[in-house]
Amino acid sequence: MFGPITIPFGAKMLFNTVKLKPGVDQDDVDVALAEMCNVVKETYGGDKGGFIAGQVFRFSGFVSDEGSLGGLHESDHDIAIVTYWRSFEEHERSHADAVFREKFAALAAHCSRTTELGYEMMWQGAPE
């Protein structure tokens, strides 16, 4: 569940940003995220639906002075959900499925906004 992941070249990456409603209970958000991610992994993984791997990040408050341009020193979201899929079509089919929609609705109840953008891989590498 918390092990390393391997992303094949050519994978599609979906970057979902989540803005939480003020005052939501973080434990409730964590449970909703865990249940949603588990459903994606178990229901749509591999040949069952094209899901390769995923990661969830909570914004730490850190903004890099060295890597930021334009004076913006805040985030417009609290959580980033990064998922990798074989295709955008498989991603969309999974997210249209009632099983996923139920779990996403539980997370969405804690959110004021979510945005999910798709990216095509241009490069990947690691130190040798």
Salt bridges, closest charged atoms under 4 A:
ASP30 OD1 - ARG58 NH2 2.78
GLU35 OE1 - LYS103 NZ 3.65
GLU42 OE2 - LYS41 NZ 3.29
ASP47 OD1 - ARG86 NH1 3.05
ASP65 OD1 - HIS73 NE2 3.30
ASP76 OD1 - HIS77 ND1 2.85
ASP78 OD1 - LYS19 NZ 3.72
GLU90 OE2 - ARG86 NH2 2.44
GLU92 OE2 - HIS91 ND1 2.82
GLU116 OE2 - HIS91 NE2 3.13
GLU116 OE1 - HIS95 NE2 3.95
